[in-house]
């Protein structure tokens, strides 16, 4: 018997102290949520660092850009030039944890991507996970 299984791991790679280890967590099979605060003084600098890192180590991966704090009145759109330079970007979302704006759309997209990426695993592997 073969099961279909979704496994979601989450890594917060924002600590600058650990930049040297970040490439260890990057793979083509992953879906990356590059989260940025729309209130940031220079959000493009932060976005570009992560997009370049992902493009270098996981060029065939999927990237979703997520702008946060949108309830605070600052709406910054992702420049089209970023989407052209980094074809891994499949969508961008503006979200607010306070008002829940955009959260449902983001969850829906993650579900769709999960369905596309699912892999068949042998029963013995699933048993090991238990």
C-alpha positions as CSV (number, residue, x, y, z in Angstrom):
1,X,0.0,0.0,0.0
2,X,1.2,3.5,-0.8
3,X,0.3,6.6,1.1
4,X,0.3,10.2,0.0
5,X,1.7,12.4,2.6
6,X,2.3,16.1,3.2
7,X,5.1,17.1,5.5
8,X,5.6,20.7,6.3
9,X,8.8,21.9,8.0
10,X,9.2,25.5,8.9
11,X,12.6,27.2,9.3
12,X,13.0,30.8,10.4
13,X,16.3,31.8,8.8
14,X,16.4,35.4,9.8
15,X,19.2,35.3,12.3
16,X,22.2,37.0,10.7
17,X,24.6,35.1,13.0
18,X,23.8,31.8,11.1
19,X,24.0,33.0,7.5
20,X,26.7,30.4,6.8
21,X,24.3,27.6,7.5
22,X,21.4,28.8,5.4
23,X,22.4,27.0,2.2
24,X,22.1,23.7,4.1
25,X,18.4,24.2,4.3
26,X,17.8,25.0,0.6
27,X,16.5,22.4,-1.9
28,X,14.5,22.3,-5.1
29,X,11.8,20.2,-3.5
30,X,11.0,23.0,-1.0
31,X,8.4,25.8,-1.1
32,X,9.8,29.0,0.2
33,X,7.8,31.7,1.9
34,X,10.0,34.8,1.7
35,X,8.3,37.0,4.3
36,X,9.0,40.7,4.4
37,X,7.6,43.6,6.5
38,X,6.1,46.2,4.2
39,X,7.0,48.8,6.9
40,X,10.7,48.1,6.3
41,X,12.9,51.0,5.2
42,X,14.5,48.9,2.5
43,X,12.5,45.8,1.8
44,X,14.0,45.1,-1.6
45,X,17.5,44.6,-0.1
46,X,16.2,41.9,2.2
47,X,14.1,40.3,-0.6
48,X,17.0,40.3,-3.0
49,X,19.3,38.6,-0.6
50,X,16.9,35.7,0.0
51,X,15.8,35.4,-3.7
52,X,19.5,35.3,-4.8
53,X,20.3,32.6,-2.2
54,X,17.3,30.5,-3.3
55,X,18.0,31.0,-7.0
56,X,21.7,29.9,-6.4
57,X,21.0,26.8,-4.3
58,X,17.4,25.8,-5.4
59,X,16.8,27.2,-8.9
60,X,13.8,24.9,-9.5
61,X,12.0,25.6,-6.3
62,X,8.8,27.5,-5.7
63,X,8.8,30.9,-4.0
64,X,5.9,32.8,-2.5
65,X,6.5,36.4,-1.4
66,X,4.5,37.4,1.7
67,X,4.3,41.1,2.7
68,X,3.2,41.5,6.3
69,X,1.7,44.3,8.4
70,X,-0.6,45.4,5.6
71,X,-3.2,46.5,8.1
72,X,-0.9,49.4,9.1
73,X,-1.7,51.3,6.0
74,X,1.6,50.8,4.0
75,X,1.0,48.7,0.9
76,X,4.2,48.0,-1.1
77,X,3.9,46.0,-4.2
78,X,6.5,43.6,-5.4
79,X,8.2,45.1,-8.4
80,X,7.7,43.3,-11.7
81,X,11.4,43.3,-12.2
82,X,11.9,41.0,-9.2
83,X,9.4,38.6,-10.7
84,X,11.2,38.7,-14.0
85,X,14.7,38.2,-12.5
86,X,13.5,35.3,-10.2
87,X,11.2,33.0,-12.1
88,X,10.8,30.9,-8.9
89,X,8.4,33.5,-7.7
90,X,5.0,32.0,-8.3
91,X,2.8,34.5,-6.4
92,X,2.9,37.3,-3.9
93,X,0.5,38.0,-1.0
94,X,-0.2,40.9,1.3
95,X,-1.2,39.7,4.7
96,X,-2.1,40.9,8.2
97,X,-2.1,38.7,11.2
98,X,-4.2,41.3,13.0
99,X,-7.1,41.4,10.5
100,X,-6.4,38.0,8.8
101,X,-6.3,39.8,5.4
102,X,-4.8,37.6,2.8
103,X,-4.2,34.6,5.1
104,X,-7.0,32.5,3.5
105,X,-5.6,33.1,0.0
106,X,-2.1,32.2,1.1
107,X,-3.3,29.0,2.7
108,X,-5.2,28.1,-0.5
109,X,-2.1,28.6,-2.6
110,X,0.0,26.5,-0.2
111,X,-2.6,23.7,-0.5
112,X,-2.5,23.9,-4.3
113,X,1.2,23.7,-4.4
114,X,1.2,20.8,-1.9
115,X,-1.1,18.9,-4.1
116,X,1.2,19.4,-7.1
117,X,4.3,18.4,-5.2
118,X,3.0,15.3,-3.5
119,X,5.1,12.2,-3.7
120,X,4.4,8.6,-3.2
121,X,6.0,7.0,-0.2
122,X,6.3,3.3,0.6
123,X,4.3,2.1,3.6
124,X,7.5,1.2,5.5
125,X,8.6,4.9,5.3
126,X,5.3,6.1,6.7
127,X,5.6,3.6,9.5
128,X,9.0,5.0,10.4
129,X,7.5,8.5,10.7
130,X,5.0,7.3,13.4
